[in-house]
Amino acid sequence: MLLGVQLALLVGGFGYAAYSDLCTREVTDRLWQVLGILGWVLGAAWLAPGGPLPLGLWLLVGGLTIQHMFPWDDLLGERFERYADVIEGVAYALVILVVVVAAFHWGVGASAVPLAVLALLATVLFARGLFELGVLYGGADAKALMIAGLLVPLFSTPLLPQSASVALLLTVLPFPVNLLVDAAVLSLVVPIGIAARNVARGEFRFPRGFSGYMIPVRELPHRFVWLKDPLLAEEEDAAETSEEDREIRVRAARDLEAKGVERVWVTPQIPFVVLLALGAIAALLAGNLLLDLFAAV
């Protein structure tokens, strides 16, 4: 029963996030906050029968996860805002220490340190690490992975049958890792689709024909794209919201039209949360597509 609710929240929540990302290239933090709290509560209900230790560890690691969804650092004020990273770093260290000590002392199991707790902690570290390295460019992408970990930390029984080796790995691999791997595999469709578009229009140039395409300048303000050729002086990275990004494209189109430029080379702003939503479906259906591929070879 609880698993069904968790899966419904995962699919429904990620579906809504994908729609929002596709339409606006933004996902409201309120969605992640609601899903996070629900996943935290449902996970606690799931682990409570194991006793106070599993419940307490879940609440602890879940609390570390959820704090990413709230702007708590604003409460510190300008005077102490610079200490936010230190406070968060200490929180990370303490939570990791508690889980490691508990696992060493009581072991891993339903009445000790649940695999779900370890999977959630690994997910948080994984998502935060990818974000800090710039692999996950948007904060919504990292938050989506963490929320997936709260809702479904582990999922070892996908709908489609698995080989024995893959099935064994799925019992310990955090579900968000499978989700991200599947999203990465599915993302290979994007450059292929862009290349096919360019070939059909006779505008394919290697290698950039796999990453971008030409559009009329007048369409620039209305498309979720980055201008690549000709490059203008204004940095697109300065935009922090989709509206600011659109204003940059409006000014760029105005400048280009004044110079008589009719067509420009752009790269699309891929709505990665859409790929994550598709990756979630793929992970529920087939587990880990990359492992499936290796198992089939």
MIDOSE-1310 file (N, C-alpha, C; in nm, 2 decimals, decimal comma, always signed):
residues 297
mllg	+0,08/-0,12/+0,00/+0,00/+0,00/+0,00/+0,09/+0,13/+0,00; +0,18/+0,13/+0,10/+0,27/+0,25/+0,10/+0,35/+0,27/-0,02; +0,40/+0,15/-0,07/+0,49/+0,16/-0,19/+0,40/+0,21/-0,31; +0,28/+0,17/-0,32/+0,19/+0,22/-0,43/+0,17/+0,37/-0,42
vqla	+0,16/+0,42/-0,30/+0,14/+0,57/-0,28/+0,27/+0,64/-0,32; +0,38/+0,58/-0,28/+0,51/+0,64/-0,31/+0,54/+0,65/-0,46; +0,51/+0,54/-0,53/+0,53/+0,53/-0,67/+0,43/+0,63/-0,74; +0,31/+0,64/-0,69/+0,22/+0,74/-0,75/+0,26/+0,88/-0,74
llvg	+0,32/+0,91/-0,62/+0,37/+1,05/-0,60/+0,49/+1,07/-0,68; +0,58/+0,97/-0,70/+0,70/+0,98/-0,79/+0,65/+1,01/-0,93; +0,57/+0,93/-0,98/+0,53/+0,95/-1,12/+0,45/+1,08/-1,14; +0,35/+1,10/-1,06/+0,27/+1,22/-1,07/+0,35/+1,35/-1,05
gfgy	+0,44/+1,35/-0,94/+0,52/+1,47/-0,91/+0,62/+1,50/-1,02; +0,69/+1,39/-1,07/+0,79/+1,41/-1,18/+0,72/+1,45/-1,31; +0,60/+1,40/-1,33/+0,52/+1,43/-1,45/+0,49/+1,58/-1,45; +0,44/+1,63/-1,34/+0,41/+1,78/-1,33/+0,54/+1,86/-1,34
aays	+0,65/+1,81/-1,28/+0,78/+1,89/-1,29/+0,83/+1,89/-1,43; +0,81/+1,78/-1,50/+0,85/+1,78/-1,64/+0,77/+1,87/-1,73; +0,64/+1,88/-1,70/+0,55/+1,97/-1,78/+0,60/+2,12/-1,75; +0,62/+2,15/-1,63/+0,66/+2,28/-1,59/+0,80/+2,32/-1,65
dlct	+0,89/+2,22/-1,65/+1,02/+2,25/-1,71/+1,02/+2,26/-1,86; +0,93/+2,19/-1,92/+0,91/+2,19/-2,07/+0,86/+2,33/-2,11; +0,76/+2,38/-2,03/+0,69/+2,50/-2,06/+0,77/+2,63/-2,02; +0,84/+2,63/-1,91/+0,90/+2,75/-1,86/+1,05/+2,73/-1,83
revt	+1,10/+2,61/-1,83/+1,24/+2,58/-1,79/+1,26/+2,62/-1,65; +1,16/+2,61/-1,57/+1,17/+2,63/-1,42/+1,08/+2,53/-1,35; +1,11/+2,49/-1,23/+1,03/+2,40/-1,15/+1,02/+2,47/-1,01; +0,91/+2,50/-0,96/+0,89/+2,56/-0,84/+0,94/+2,48/-0,72
drlw	+1,01/+2,54/-0,62/+1,06/+2,47/-0,51/+0,94/+2,41/-0,43; +0,82/+2,48/-0,44/+0,71/+2,43/-0,36/+0,67/+2,28/-0,39; +0,69/+2,24/-0,52/+0,66/+2,11/-0,56/+0,76/+2,01/-0,48; +0,89/+2,05/-0,49/+0,99/+1,96/-0,42/+0,96/+1,96/-0,27
qvlg	+0,92/+2,07/-0,21/+0,89/+2,07/-0,07/+0,78/+1,98/-0,03; +0,67/+1,99/-0,11/+0,56/+1,90/-0,08/+0,59/+1,75/-0,10; +0,65/+1,72/-0,21/+0,69/+1,58/-0,23/+0,79/+1,53/-0,13; +0,88/+1,62/-0,09/+0,98/+1,58/+0,01/+0,92/+1,55/+0,14
ilgw	+0,83/+1,63/+0,19/+0,77/+1,61/+0,32/+0,69/+1,48/+0,32; +0,61/+1,46/+0,21/+0,53/+1,34/+0,19/+0,62/+1,22/+0,19; +0,73/+1,22/+0,12/+0,82/+1,11/+0,11/+0,88/+1,08/+0,24; +0,92/+1,19/+0,32/+0,98/+1,17/+0,45/+0,88/+1,10/+0,55
vlga	+0,75/+1,15/+0,54/+0,65/+1,09/+0,63/+0,62/+0,94/+0,59; +0,60/+0,92/+0,46/+0,57/+0,78/+0,42/+0,69/+0,69/+0,45; +0,81/+0,73/+0,43/+0,93/+0,65/+0,46/+0,93/+0,62/+0,61; +0,90/+0,72/+0,69/+0,90/+0,69/+0,84/+0,79/+0,59/+0,87
awla	+0,67/+0,60/+0,81/+0,57/+0,50/+0,84/+0,61/+0,36/+0,79; +0,69/+0,35/+0,69/+0,74/+0,23/+0,63/+0,84/+0,16/+0,73; +0,93/+0,24/+0,79/+1,04/+0,19/+0,87/+1,01/+0,18/+1,02; +0,90/+0,25/+1,06/+0,86/+0,25/+1,20/+0,85/+0,11/+1,26
pggp	+0,79/+0,02/+1,19/+0,78/-0,12/+1,26/+0,92/-0,18/+1,29; +1,03/-0,13/+1,23/+1,16/-0,19/+1,27/+1,21/-0,14/+1,40; +1,15/-0,04/+1,46/+1,20/+0,01/+1,59/+1,25/+0,15/+1,58; +1,29/+0,20/+1,69/+1,33/+0,35/+1,70/+1,46/+0,38/+1,62
lplg	+1,55/+0,28/+1,61/+1,68/+0,31/+1,54/+1,65/+0,33/+1,39; +1,59/+0,24/+1,32/+1,56/+0,27/+1,18/+1,48/+0,40/+1,16; +1,38/+0,42/+1,24/+1,30/+0,54/+1,23/+1,38/+0,67/+1,25; +1,46/+0,67/+1,36/+1,54/+0,78/+1,39/+1,64/+0,81/+1,28
lwll	+1,70/+0,71/+1,23/+1,80/+0,73/+1,12/+1,74/+0,79/+0,99; +1,62/+0,73/+0,96/+1,54/+0,78/+0,85/+1,51/+0,93/+0,86; +1,46/+0,97/+0,98/+1,42/+1,11/+1,01/+1,54/+1,20/+1,00; +1,66/+1,15/+1,05/+1,78/+1,23/+1,04/+1,83/+1,25/+0,90
vggl	+1,84/+1,14/+0,82/+1,89/+1,16/+0,68/+1,78/+1,23/+0,60; +1,65/+1,20/+0,63/+1,55/+1,27/+0,55/+1,55/+1,42/+0,58; +1,58/+1,46/+0,70/+1,59/+1,60/+0,74/+1,70/+1,66/+0,66; +1,82/+1,60/+0,65/+1,93/+1,65/+0,58/+1,89/+1,67/+0,43
tiqh	+1,81/+1,58/+0,38/+1,77/+1,58/+0,24/+1,67/+1,70/+0,22; +1,57/+1,71/+0,30/+1,47/+1,81/+0,29/+1,52/+1,96/+0,30; +1,62/+1,98/+0,38/+1,67/+2,11/+0,40/+1,72/+2,18/+0,27; +1,75/+2,09/+0,17/+1,79/+2,15/+0,04/+1,67/+2,21/-0,03
mfpw	+1,55/+2,18/+0,01/+1,44/+2,23/-0,06/+1,39/+2,37/-0,01; +1,44/+2,41/+0,11/+1,40/+2,53/+0,17/+1,51/+2,63/+0,18; +1,48/+2,76/+0,16/+1,58/+2,87/+0,17/+1,61/+2,91/+0,32; +1,65/+2,81/+0,40/+1,67/+2,84/+0,54/+1,79/+2,94/+0,56
ddll	+1,88/+2,94/+0,47/+1,99/+3,04/+0,49/+1,94/+3,18/+0,49; +1,83/+3,21/+0,43/+1,77/+3,35/+0,43/+1,74/+3,39/+0,57; +1,71/+3,30/+0,66/+1,68/+3,33/+0,80/+1,80/+3,38/+0,88; +1,92/+3,35/+0,82/+2,05/+3,39/+0,89/+2,07/+3,54/+0,88
gerf	+2,01/+3,60/+0,78/+2,03/+3,75/+0,75/+2,17/+3,77/+0,68; +2,19/+3,89/+0,64/+2,31/+3,92/+0,56/+2,43/+3,90/+0,65; +2,42/+3,93/+0,77/+2,54/+3,93/+0,86/+2,60/+3,79/+0,88; +2,51/+3,69/+0,88/+2,56/+3,55/+0,91/+2,54/+3,46/+0,79
erya	+2,49/+3,51/+0,67/+2,46/+3,43/+0,56/+2,59/+3,36/+0,51; +2,71/+3,42/+0,53/+2,83/+3,36/+0,48/+2,86/+3,23/+0,56; +2,80/+3,21/+0,67/+2,82/+3,08/+0,75/+2,73/+2,97/+0,71; +2,64/+2,99/+0,61/+2,55/+2,89/+0,57/+2,62/+2,76/+0,52
dvie	+2,72/+2,78/+0,44/+2,79/+2,66/+0,39/+2,86/+2,59/+0,50; +2,91/+2,66/+0,60/+2,98/+2,59/+0,71/+2,88/+2,51/+0,79; +2,76/+2,57/+0,82/+2,66/+2,50/+0,89/+2,61/+2,38/+0,82; +2,59/+2,39/+0,69/+2,55/+2,28/+0,61/+2,66/+2,17/+0,61
gvay	+2,78/+2,21/+0,59/+2,89/+2,11/+0,59/+2,90/+2,04/+0,72; +2,88/+2,11/+0,83/+2,88/+2,04/+0,96/+2,77/+1,94/+0,97; +2,65/+1,98/+0,92/+2,53/+1,89/+0,92/+2,56/+1,77/+0,84; +2,62/+1,78/+0,73/+2,66/+1,67/+0,64/+2,75/+1,57/+0,72
alvi	+2,85/+1,63/+0,78/+2,95/+1,55/+0,85/+2,89/+1,48/+0,97; +2,80/+1,54/+1,05/+2,74/+1,48/+1,16/+2,65/+1,36/+1,12; +2,57/+1,39/+1,02/+2,48/+1,28/+0,97/+2,55/+1,16/+0,92; +2,66/+1,19/+0,84/+2,74/+1,08/+0,79/+2,80/+1,00/+0,91
lvvv	+2,85/+1,07/+1,00/+2,92/+1,01/+1,12/+2,82/+0,92/+1,20; +2,70/+0,97/+1,22/+2,60/+0,90/+1,29/+2,56/+0,77/+1,22; +2,54/+0,78/+1,09/+2,50/+0,66/+1,01/+2,62/+0,56/+1,01; +2,74/+0,60/+0,99/+2,85/+0,51/+0,98/+2,87/+0,44/+1,12
vaaf	+2,86/+0,52/+1,23/+2,88/+0,46/+1,36/+2,77/+0,36/+1,39; +2,64/+0,40/+1,35/+2,53/+0,31/+1,37/+2,55/+0,18/+1,29; +2,59/+0,19/+1,17/+2,61/+0,07/+1,08/+2,72/-0,02/+1,14; +2,83/+0,05/+1,19/+2,94/-0,03/+1,25/+2,90/-0,10/+1,38
hwgv	+2,81/-0,03/+1,46/+2,78/-0,09/+1,59/+2,66/-0,19/+1,58; +2,56/-0,16/+1,50/+2,44/-0,24/+1,50/+2,42/-0,32/+1,36; +2,50/-0,29/+1,27/+2,50/-0,36/+1,14/+2,39/-0,30/+1,05; +2,37/-0,36/+0,94/+2,27/-0,32/+0,84/+2,15/-0,42/+0,83
gasa	+2,03/-0,37/+0,84/+1,92/-0,46/+0,83/+1,79/-0,38/+0,87; +1,68/-0,45/+0,87/+1,55/-0,39/+0,89/+1,54/-0,33/+1,03; +1,60/-0,39/+1,13/+1,59/-0,34/+1,27/+1,72/-0,27/+1,31; +1,81/-0,25/+1,22/+1,94/-0,19/+1,25/+1,95/-0,06/+1,16
vpla	+2,04/-0,06/+1,07/+2,05/+0,05/+0,97/+1,99/+0,01/+0,84; +1,87/+0,05/+0,81/+1,80/+0,00/+0,69/+1,88/+0,04/+0,56; +1,87/-0,05/+0,46/+1,93/-0,02/+0,33/+1,87/+0,11/+0,27; +1,74/+0,13/+0,30/+1,68/+0,25/+0,25/+1,75/+0,38/+0,30
vlal	+1,79/+0,38/+0,43/+1,86/+0,49/+0,48/+2,00/+0,51/+0,41; +2,07/+0,40/+0,39/+2,20/+0,41/+0,32/+2,18/+0,46/+0,18; +2,07/+0,41/+0,11/+2,04/+0,45/-0,02/+2,01/+0,60/-0,03; +1,93/+0,65/+0,06/+1,90/+0,79/+0,06/+2,02/+0,88/+0,09
latv	+2,10/+0,84/+0,18/+2,22/+0,91/+0,21/+2,32/+0,91/+0,09; +2,33/+0,80/+0,03/+2,42/+0,79/-0,09/+2,36/+0,88/-0,20; +2,23/+0,88/-0,22/+2,16/+0,96/-0,32/+2,19/+1,11/-0,29; +2,18/+1,16/-0,17/+2,21/+1,30/-0,14/+2,35/+1,33/-0,17
lfar	+2,45/+1,25/-0,13/+2,59/+1,28/-0,16/+2,61/+1,27/-0,31; +2,55/+1,18/-0,38/+2,57/+1,17/-0,52/+2,51/+1,29/-0,60; +2,39/+1,33/-0,56/+2,33/+1,44/-0,63/+2,40/+1,57/-0,60; +2,44/+1,59/-0,47/+2,51/+1,71/-0,43/+2,65/+1,72/-0,50
glfe	+2,72/+1,61/-0,51/+2,85/+1,60/-0,57/+2,84/+1,63/-0,72; +2,74/+1,58/-0,79/+2,72/+1,61/-0,93/+2,69/+1,76/-0,95; +2,61/+1,81/-0,86/+2,58/+1,96/-0,87/+2,70/+2,04/-0,86; +2,78/+2,01/-0,75/+2,90/+2,09/-0,73/+3,00/+2,08/-0,84
lgvl	+3,00/+1,96/-0,91/+3,10/+1,94/-1,02/+3,04/+2,00/-1,15; +2,92/+2,05/-1,15/+2,86/+2,11/-1,27/+2,80/+2,01/-1,36; +2,80/+1,88/-1,32/+2,74/+1,78/-1,41/+2,59/+1,80/-1,42; +2,53/+1,83/-1,30/+2,39/+1,87/-1,29/+2,39/+2,02/-1,29
ygga	+2,35/+2,08/-1,40/+2,37/+2,23/-1,41/+2,26/+2,30/-1,33; +2,14/+2,25/-1,33/+2,03/+2,32/-1,26/+2,01/+2,27/-1,12; +1,97/+2,35/-1,03/+1,94/+2,31/-0,89/+1,82/+2,22/-0,89; +1,73/+2,24/-0,98/+1,61/+2,15/-0,98/+1,65/+2,01/-1,02
daka	+1,75/+1,99/-1,10/+1,79/+1,85/-1,13/+1,84/+1,77/-1,01; +1,93/+1,84/-0,93/+1,98/+1,78/-0,81/+1,87/+1,75/-0,71; +1,78/+1,85/-0,69/+1,66/+1,84/-0,60/+1,57/+1,72/-0,64; +1,56/+1,71/-0,78/+1,47/+1,60/-0,83/+1,53/+1,46/-0,79
lmia	+1,66/+1,45/-0,80/+1,72/+1,32/-0,76/+1,70/+1,29/-0,61; +1,72/+1,40/-0,53/+1,71/+1,38/-0,38/+1,56/+1,34/-0,35; +1,47/+1,41/-0,41/+1,33/+1,38/-0,39/+1,29/+1,23/-0,43; +1,35/+1,19/-0,54/+1,33/+1,05/-0,58/+1,38/+0,96/-0,48
gllv	+1,49/+0,99/-0,41/+1,55/+0,91/-0,31/+1,46/+0,91/-0,18; +1,39/+1,02/-0,15/+1,30/+1,02/-0,04/+1,17/+0,93/-0,07; +1,12/+0,94/-0,19/+1,00/+0,87/-0,23/+1,03/+0,72/-0,25; +1,13/+0,69/-0,33/+1,17/+0,55/-0,36/+1,32/+0,53/-0,35
plfs	+1,37/+0,51/-0,23/+1,51/+0,50/-0,21/+1,57/+0,38/-0,28; +1,49/+0,27/-0,28/+1,54/+0,14/-0,35/+1,42/+0,09/-0,43; +1,44/+0,02/-0,54/+1,34/-0,04/-0,61/+1,40/-0,16/-0,69; +1,39/-0,28/-0,64/+1,46/-0,39/-0,70/+1,37/-0,48/-0,78
tpll	+1,24/-0,44/-0,80/+1,15/-0,53/-0,88/+1,09/-0,45/-0,99; +1,16/-0,41/-1,09/+1,10/-0,35/-1,21/+1,01/-0,44/-1,28; +0,92/-0,38/-1,36/+0,81/-0,46/-1,42/+0,87/-0,57/-1,52; +0,97/-0,53/-1,60/+1,03/-0,62/-1,69/+1,13/-0,72/-1,62
pqsa	+1,13/-0,84/-1,67/+1,22/-0,94/-1,60/+1,37/-0,90/-1,62; +1,45/-0,93/-1,52/+1,59/-0,89/-1,52/+1,68/-1,02/-1,51; +1,80/-1,01/-1,56/+1,90/-1,12/-1,54/+1,93/-1,13/-1,39; +1,98/-1,25/-1,35/+2,01/-1,27/-1,21/+2,12/-1,17/-1,16
sval	+2,22/-1,13/-1,24/+2,32/-1,04/-1,19/+2,27/-0,90/-1,18; +2,18/-0,86/-1,27/+2,12/-0,72/-1,27/+2,03/-0,71/-1,15; +1,95/-0,82/-1,13/+1,85/-0,82/-1,02/+1,92/-0,81/-0,89; +2,04/-0,87/-0,87/+2,12/-0,86/-0,75/+2,17/-0,72/-0,73
lltv	+2,22/-0,65/-0,83/+2,27/-0,52/-0,82/+2,16/-0,42/-0,79; +2,04/-0,44/-0,84/+1,92/-0,35/-0,81/+1,88/-0,35/-0,67; +1,92/-0,46/-0,59/+1,88/-0,46/-0,45/+1,96/-0,36/-0,37; +2,08/-0,32/-0,42/+2,16/-0,23/-0,34/+2,19/-0,10/-0,41
lpfp	+2,16/-0,09/-0,54/+2,18/+0,04/-0,61/+2,06/+0,13/-0,58; +2,09/+0,25/-0,53/+1,98/+0,35/-0,50/+1,90/+0,37/-0,63; +1,77/+0,38/-0,61/+1,68/+0,40/-0,73/+1,72/+0,53/-0,81; +1,75/+0,64/-0,74/+1,78/+0,76/-0,82/+1,90/+0,74/-0,91
vnll	+2,00/+0,65/-0,87/+2,11/+0,63/-0,96/+2,06/+0,56/-1,09; +1,98/+0,46/-1,07/+1,92/+0,40/-1,19/+1,84/+0,50/-1,28; +1,77/+0,58/-1,21/+1,69/+0,69/-1,28/+1,78/+0,78/-1,36; +1,89/+0,82/-1,30/+1,98/+0,91/-1,37/+2,05/+0,84/-1,48
vdaa	+2,09/+0,72/-1,46/+2,16/+0,64/-1,57/+2,06/+0,63/-1,69; +1,94/+0,59/-1,66/+1,84/+0,58/-1,77/+1,81/+0,71/-1,84; +1,81/+0,82/-1,76/+1,79/+0,95/-1,82/+1,90/+0,98/-1,91; +2,03/+0,95/-1,87/+2,14/+0,98/-1,96/+2,14/+0,89/-2,08
vlsl	+2,10/+0,77/-2,07/+2,08/+0,68/-2,19/+1,98/+0,74/-2,29; +1,86/+0,78/-2,23/+1,76/+0,84/-2,31/+1,80/+0,97/-2,38; +1,89/+1,04/-2,31/+1,93/+1,17/-2,36/+2,01/+1,16/-2,50; +2,06/+1,04/-2,53/+2,13/+1,02/-2,65/+2,04/+1,04/-2,77
vvpi	+1,91/+1,04/-2,75/+1,81/+1,07/-2,86/+1,82/+1,22/-2,90; +1,86/+1,30/-2,81/+1,86/+1,45/-2,84/+1,96/+1,48/-2,95; +2,09/+1,45/-2,94/+2,17/+1,49/-3,05/+2,14/+1,42/-3,18; +2,08/+1,30/-3,17/+2,04/+1,23/-3,30/+1,93/+1,30/-3,36
giaa	+1,83/+1,35/-3,28/+1,72/+1,42/-3,33/+1,76/+1,55/-3,39; +1,86/+1,62/-3,33/+1,90/+1,75/-3,38/+1,98/+1,73/-3,51; +2,06/+1,62/-3,52/+2,13/+1,60/-3,64/+2,03/+1,56/-3,76; +1,93/+1,48/-3,73/+1,83/+1,45/-3,83/+1,76/+1,58/-3,88
rnva	+1,73/+1,67/-3,79/+1,66/+1,80/-3,83/+1,75/+1,87/-3,92; +1,88/+1,88/-3,89/+1,97/+1,96/-3,97/+1,99/+1,89/-4,11; +2,00/+1,76/-4,11/+2,02/+1,69/-4,24/+1,90/+1,71/-4,33; +1,78/+1,71/-4,27/+1,65/+1,73/-4,35/+1,65/+1,87/-4,41
rgef	+1,71/+1,96/-4,34/+1,70/+2,10/-4,39/+1,83/+2,14/-4,46; +1,92/+2,04/-4,48/+2,04/+2,07/-4,55/+2,14/+2,17/-4,48; +2,13/+2,17/-4,35/+2,21/+2,26/-4,27/+2,31/+2,18/-4,17; +2,33/+2,06/-4,20/+2,42/+1,98/-4,11/+2,56/+2,02/-4,13
rfpr	+2,63/+2,05/-4,02/+2,78/+2,07/-4,02/+2,84/+2,00/-3,91; +2,94/+1,91/-3,94/+3,00/+1,83/-3,83/+3,11/+1,92/-3,77; +3,12/+1,91/-3,63/+3,04/+1,83/-3,54/+2,92/+1,91/-3,48; +2,91/+2,04/-3,50/+2,81/+2,12/-3,43/+2,67/+2,08/-3,47
gfsg	+2,66/+2,01/-3,58/+2,53/+1,97/-3,63/+2,46/+1,88/-3,54; +2,53/+1,82/-3,44/+2,47/+1,73/-3,34/+2,42/+1,81/-3,22; +2,46/+1,94/-3,20/+2,43/+2,01/-3,08/+2,34/+2,14/-3,10; +2,33/+2,18/-3,23/+2,26/+2,31/-3,25/+2,20/+2,31/-3,39
ymip	+2,13/+2,42/-3,42/+2,06/+2,44/-3,55/+2,04/+2,59/-3,57; +1,99/+2,62/-3,69/+1,97/+2,76/-3,73/+1,82/+2,79/-3,71; +1,80/+2,92/-3,67/+1,66/+2,97/-3,66/+1,66/+3,11/-3,70; +1,55/+3,17/-3,75/+1,54/+3,31/-3,78/+1,56/+3,39/-3,65
vrel	+1,62/+3,51/-3,67/+1,64/+3,60/-3,56/+1,51/+3,64/-3,49; +1,41/+3,65/-3,56/+1,28/+3,70/-3,51/+1,22/+3,59/-3,41; +1,27/+3,47/-3,42/+1,22/+3,36/-3,33/+1,30/+3,35/-3,20; +1,41/+3,42/-3,20/+1,50/+3,41/-3,08/+1,43/+3,44/-2,95
phrf	+1,35/+3,54/-2,94/+1,29/+3,57/-2,80/+1,19/+3,46/-2,76; +1,14/+3,38/-2,85/+1,03/+3,29/-2,82/+1,08/+3,15/-2,81; +1,21/+3,12/-2,82/+1,26/+2,99/-2,82/+1,35/+2,97/-2,70; +1,35/+2,85/-2,63/+1,44/+2,83/-2,52/+1,57/+2,78/-2,58
vwlk	+1,65/+2,87/-2,61/+1,78/+2,84/-2,68/+1,89/+2,93/-2,63; +2,01/+2,89/-2,65/+2,13/+2,97/-2,63/+2,19/+3,01/-2,76; +2,22/+3,14/-2,78/+2,27/+3,19/-2,90/+2,42/+3,16/-2,90; +2,46/+3,09/-3,01/+2,60/+3,05/-3,03/+2,68/+3,12/-3,14
dpll	+2,61/+3,16/-3,25/+2,68/+3,22/-3,36/+2,58/+3,31/-3,44; +2,60/+3,44/-3,44/+2,71/+3,51/-3,39/+2,70/+3,53/-3,23; +2,81/+3,53/-3,17/+2,82/+3,55/-3,02/+2,81/+3,70/-3,00; +2,74/+3,74/-2,89/+2,73/+3,88/-2,85/+2,81/+3,90/-2,72
aeee	+2,83/+4,02/-2,68/+2,91/+4,05/-2,57/+2,84/+4,00/-2,44; +2,71/+4,01/-2,43/+2,64/+3,98/-2,31/+2,64/+3,83/-2,28; +2,67/+3,80/-2,15/+2,69/+3,66/-2,11/+2,55/+3,60/-2,07; +2,52/+3,49/-2,14/+2,39/+3,43/-2,11/+2,39/+3,37/-1,97
daae	+2,51/+3,33/-1,91/+2,51/+3,28/-1,78/+2,47/+3,37/-1,67; +2,45/+3,50/-1,71/+2,41/+3,60/-1,61/+2,27/+3,59/-1,57; +2,19/+3,52/-1,65/+2,05/+3,50/-1,63/+2,03/+3,39/-1,51; +1,95/+3,43/-1,41/+1,92/+3,34/-1,30/+1,78/+3,29/-1,31
tsee	+1,69/+3,34/-1,39/+1,55/+3,30/-1,41/+1,52/+3,29/-1,56; +1,41/+3,22/-1,59/+1,38/+3,20/-1,73/+1,34/+3,34/-1,79; +1,28/+3,43/-1,71/+1,24/+3,56/-1,76/+1,36/+3,64/-1,79; +1,47/+3,64/-1,70/+1,59/+3,71/-1,73/+1,66/+3,65/-1,86
drei	+1,65/+3,52/-1,88/+1,71/+3,46/-1,99/+1,63/+3,51/-2,12; +1,50/+3,52/-2,11/+1,42/+3,57/-2,23/+1,46/+3,72/-2,26; +1,48/+3,80/-2,15/+1,51/+3,94/-2,18/+1,65/+3,95/-2,25; +1,74/+3,86/-2,22/+1,87/+3,86/-2,29/+1,85/+3,82/-2,44
rvra	+1,76/+3,73/-2,46/+1,73/+3,69/-2,60/+1,66/+3,80/-2,68; +1,57/+3,87/-2,61/+1,50/+3,99/-2,67/+1,60/+4,09/-2,71; +1,70/+4,13/-2,62/+1,80/+4,23/-2,65/+1,89/+4,18/-2,77; +1,93/+4,05/-2,76/+2,01/+4,00/-2,87/+1,94/+4,00/-3,00
ardl	+1,82/+3,97/-3,01/+1,74/+3,97/-3,13/+1,74/+4,11/-3,19; +1,71/+4,21/-3,10/+1,71/+4,35/-3,14/+1,84/+4,40/-3,20; +1,95/+4,36/-3,13/+2,08/+4,40/-3,18/+2,11/+4,33/-3,32; +2,08/+4,21/-3,33/+2,11/+4,13/-3,45/+2,03/+4,19/-3,57
eakg	+1,90/+4,22/-3,54/+1,82/+4,27/-3,65/+1,87/+4,41/-3,70; +1,92/+4,49/-3,60/+1,97/+4,62/-3,64/+2,10/+4,60/-3,72; +2,17/+4,49/-3,71/+2,29/+4,47/-3,79/+2,26/+4,39/-3,92; +2,13/+4,36/-3,94/+2,09/+4,30/-4,07/+2,11/+4,15/-4,07
verv	+2,13/+4,09/-3,95/+2,14/+3,94/-3,94/+2,00/+3,88/-3,94; +1,99/+3,78/-4,03/+1,85/+3,71/-4,04/+1,84/+3,58/-3,97; +1,95/+3,50/-3,97/+1,95/+3,37/-3,91/+2,07/+3,35/-3,82; +2,05/+3,28/-3,71/+2,15/+3,25/-3,61/+2,16/+3,11/-3,58
wvtp	+2,28/+3,07/-3,53/+2,30/+2,93/-3,48/+2,28/+2,92/-3,33; +2,20/+2,83/-3,29/+2,16/+2,82/-3,15/+2,17/+2,68/-3,10; +2,18/+2,66/-2,97/+2,17/+2,53/-2,91/+2,05/+2,53/-2,82; +1,97/+2,42/-2,82/+1,85/+2,42/-2,74/+1,88/+2,40/-2,59
qipf	+1,80/+2,47/-2,51/+1,80/+2,45/-2,36/+1,72/+2,32/-2,33; +1,79/+2,21/-2,31/+1,72/+2,09/-2,29/+1,66/+2,08/-2,15; +1,53/+2,06/-2,15/+1,46/+2,05/-2,02/+1,49/+1,91/-1,95; +1,60/+1,92/-1,87/+1,66/+1,79/-1,82/+1,56/+1,72/-1,72
vvll	+1,47/+1,80/-1,66/+1,38/+1,73/-1,57/+1,28/+1,64/-1,65; +1,26/+1,68/-1,77/+1,18/+1,59/-1,86/+1,25/+1,46/-1,88; +1,38/+1,46/-1,90/+1,46/+1,34/-1,92/+1,46/+1,26/-1,79; +1,47/+1,33/-1,67/+1,46/+1,26/-1,54/+1,33/+1,19/-1,52
alga	+1,22/+1,26/-1,56/+1,09/+1,19/-1,55/+1,08/+1,07/-1,64; +1,13/+1,08/-1,76/+1,14/+0,96/-1,85/+1,23/+0,85/-1,79; +1,34/+0,90/-1,73/+1,43/+0,80/-1,66/+1,36/+0,73/-1,55; +1,28/+0,80/-1,47/+1,20/+0,74/-1,36/+1,11/+0,63/-1,41
iaal	+1,04/+0,66/-1,52/+0,95/+0,56/-1,58/+1,04/+0,44/-1,63; +1,15/+0,46/-1,70/+1,23/+0,36/-1,75/+1,29/+0,27/-1,63; +1,33/+0,34/-1,52/+1,38/+0,27/-1,41/+1,27/+0,18/-1,34; +1,15/+0,22/-1,34/+1,04/+0,14/-1,28/+1,01/+0,02/-1,37
lagn	+1,02/+0,04/-1,50/+0,99/-0,06/-1,60/+1,11/-0,16/-1,62; +1,23/-0,11/-1,64/+1,34/-0,19/-1,68/+1,46/-0,19/-1,59; +1,45/-0,11/-1,48/+1,57/-0,11/-1,39/+1,67/-0,01/-1,43; +1,79/-0,06/-1,47/+1,90/+0,02/-1,51/+1,93/-0,02/-1,66
llld	+1,90/+0,07/-1,75/+1,92/+0,04/-1,89/+2,06/+0,00/-1,93; +2,16/+0,07/-1,87/+2,30/+0,04/-1,90/+2,34/-0,10/-1,85; +2,29/-0,13/-1,73/+2,32/-0,27/-1,68/+2,25/-0,37/-1,77; +2,13/-0,34/-1,81/+2,05/-0,43/-1,90/+2,13/-0,46/-2,03
lfaa	+2,19/-0,35/-2,08/+2,26/-0,36/-2,21/+2,39/-0,44/-2,19; +2,46/-0,42/-2,08/+2,58/-0,50/-2,05/+2,54/-0,65/-2,03; +2,43/-0,67/-1,97/+2,39/-0,81/-1,94/+2,35/-0,88/-2,07; +2,30/-0,80/-2,17/+2,26/-0,86/-2,29/+2,37/-0,89/-2,39
v	+2,49/-0,82/-2,36/+2,60/-0,84/-2,46/+2,67/-0,97/-2,43
